[in-house]
Amino acid sequence: MPLFNQRHQQALAQRQDQGLYRQLQCVDIHSQGLNFASNDYLGLAQDPEIITAWQQGLTQYGAGSSASPLVTGFQPPHADLEQQLTEWLGYQRALLFNSGFSANQAVLFTLLQAQDHLYQDKLNHASLIEAGMLSPAKMKRFAHNDMAALQQQLSKIKVGVDTASLVVTEGVFSMDGDCAPLASLRQITDLHQSWLMVDDAHGCGVLGDTGQGSCHLAGIKADILVITFGKAFGIQGAAVLCSQETAEYLVQFARHYIYSTAMPPAQAVALGRACSLIQTQSWRREKLQSLAGYLDHHLDSSIDLMPTITPIKPIIIGDSSQTMMIADQLQQRSIRVGAIRPPTVPRHSARLRITLTANHNETDIHQLAIAINEVVNEAVDVG
Ligand SMILES: *Cc1c(COP(=O)(O)O)cnc(C)c1O
C-alpha cells in the first residue's frame, strides 16, 4: 500500500478513537432552527442593505477583480474601503486581504527575520501560531494573558541593531471571549522596544462606541492591527492597518498580497456599506449587551457560563465526547451551538461555544436557556 494511504488511514482511525473526528456538515442556516454558532455578531450577513450594495457593486464593477492588486486588481471600491477603514480606526494605511488567515501569514512572514524574537499568547488563533512557527524568527508562547510571564521573556533578550521583537495577541480571544490586557501589553512592549500586533477578528465591530474594537476600548494603538470581515462585518476578507511605511513594505514584500487575486470590487462595495452600518447602528451593540444580560438571568446558577463582555459565551465541559453529546442533544431541539474540542482548544477544555447575534431576540435566548439548563445539568449528573 502506498505510504500516503497507510498514513491517512492511521491518522483518521486515531482521530476517531480520541473522539476528535470532525465532520463536515452542510448547513442550511435558513431552515435549521436557532443558530448560536455563527460569528455574525451584528447580524449583518443577511442584511438587505448590504445585499443591495453588493448587487449594485456587481452591476457597476462586474463579478471579479480580474488580477492581483499590483496589476489591475486594486480598483476604486478597494481604495474607498481602505480610506474608510483608516479614518475609522485611526491609521495611515489599510491593506486588504482575502482572509484573516492570509493577512496574519503575510504580516508575520514579511516582518520577521531569523534574528528576531516573536512572542505570542498561547491561545492565539491557529493562523498566528502557524505563521509564527513557519516564520524564520524565534517564537515563544506566553501563558494566556500573563503579563509577568511575557515581561520575563522579554527581559531576557536584547533588542538592538539587528534584533527586532514583536508581541502578538488577539484583542478578543475567539474560543474564550475574554479580552487581552491591551493597556499593559502596550506599556510592556514600549518598555522593551517591541512592536505590538493585535488580531481583533472578534473585537472589531463589537467593542468601542462606533465598533472600533478592542484597542480603542483599551485606549491604545497597536503598531499593526488586523481586522477580519468574516465575523462582525458578516462577509469575508481582512485588512491590515499600519503606518504608511509598513504598508509600503508589505506591498513590496508580502507574497500573500502580491501574488493573490484581489477581492471582487463588488465585495469591497458591500464591505464599505457594512463598515458604515457598523459605525452608525450602535443599537446592534446595545442589543448584544441586553441579550447577554437576559441569558445570564435565565441560566441556572449551576451552569458555568464564562462571564465575558463580548457575544462569545463559552461553557467549559471538559470531556470531548460529552461536549459532542450535549451539542447533539441541543441540535435535536433545533438549537445549534459550537462544540469546540482539542486541538482547537487546550486538552480537557472542550466546550460549548455559544455566540449571540443582534438578530436574536429574547424568545430565542429564553429557548436557549431552557434547553441548556435541561441538557447540561442532565449530562453533568450522568457524567
Ligand atoms: C477567524 C479568525 C481568523 C481568520 O480569519 P478568516 O478571515 O476567517 O481567514 C484570524 N484570526 C482570528 C483571531 C480569527 O478568529
The ligand as an SDF file (V2000), in Angstrom:
LIG
                    3D

 15 15  0  0  0  0  0  0  0  0999 V2000
  -11.4190   33.8530   12.1260 C   0  0  0  0  0  0  0  0  0  0  0  0
  -10.0820   34.3180   12.5940 C   0  0  0  0  0  0  0  0  0  0  0  0
   -9.0180   34.4800   11.7160 C   0  0  0  0  0  0  0  0  0  0  0  0
   -9.0980   34.0320   10.2800 C   0  0  0  0  0  0  0  0  0  0  0  0
   -9.8470   34.9080    9.5510 O   0  0  0  0  0  0  0  0  0  0  0  0
  -10.5180   34.4020    8.1900 P   0  0  0  0  0  0  0  0  0  0  0  0
  -10.8870   35.6460    7.5100 O   0  0  0  0  0  0  0  0  0  0  0  0
  -11.6830   33.5610    8.5920 O   0  0  0  0  0  0  0  0  0  0  0  0
   -9.4700   33.6160    7.4720 O   0  0  0  0  0  0  0  0  0  0  0  0
   -7.8480   35.0220   12.1910 C   0  0  0  0  0  0  0  0  0  0  0  0
   -7.7050   35.3630   13.4780 N   0  0  0  0  0  0  0  0  0  0  0  0
   -8.7040   35.1730   14.3690 C   0  0  0  0  0  0  0  0  0  0  0  0
   -8.4910   35.5690   15.7780 C   0  0  0  0  0  0  0  0  0  0  0  0
   -9.9170   34.6420   13.9580 C   0  0  0  0  0  0  0  0  0  0  0  0
  -10.8820   34.4320   14.8410 O   0  0  0  0  0  0  0  0  0  0  0  0
  1  2  1  0
  2  3  1  0
  2 14  2  0
  3  4  1  0
  3 10  2  0
  4  5  1  0
  5  6  1  0
  6  7  2  0
  6  8  1  0
  6  9  1  0
 10 11  1  0
 11 12  2  0
 12 13  1  0
 12 14  1  0
 14 15  1  0
M  END
$$$$
